[in-house]
Amino acid sequence: MTSKPPLLSGEEIIKAFKRIGYYKVHQRGSHVKIRNDSKGITLTIPNYSS
């Protein structure tokens, strides 16, 4: 049986992506957009308080 991945908050996920070259470009409500220019990738991360 496989184990479940750890539950991470939006802030923890954003912090991890920042360590590998992403930066925050925009926030609307509880959704944060982060971008990595060298890879040309933009991600939207939900950042809900739970």
N, C-alpha and C positions, 0 to 999 in steps of 0.2 A: 504494500500500500504506500502511496506517495504522501509526503507531508505537505501541508498547505504553506504557501509563501507567507512571510511575515506581513502583518498589516502596518502600513506606513501612513503617516499623515501627509497632507499636501505639502506642508512646510518641509518635512523630511525629504520628500521626493525632489522638491525644487532645490534644496541644499545639495543633494547628491548630483543633480544635473549641473549645478553651478561649478562643482568640482571638476567636471569634465568639459568645461568650456561654454556652457549655455549662460545666457543672461536674460533678465526680466525685461520684456519690451512693453507689456501692457497688462492692465488688470481691469476687469469689469465685473463688479460684484465679487463673487467668490471664485471666479475663474482667472487664472494667471497664465499669460502667454510667455513662453521662454523661447529663445532662439539661439542657434549656433550658426554663425555666418560661414565658417569654413566648410560645413556640411550642407548648408542651405536648408536646414530643417527648423520648422517652428512647431512647437507642441503647446497644447492647452492642457493645463493641470487644474482639476477641481481642488479648491482649498477650503473645504467645509470644516467648521468647528464641530467636533463630535464628542 
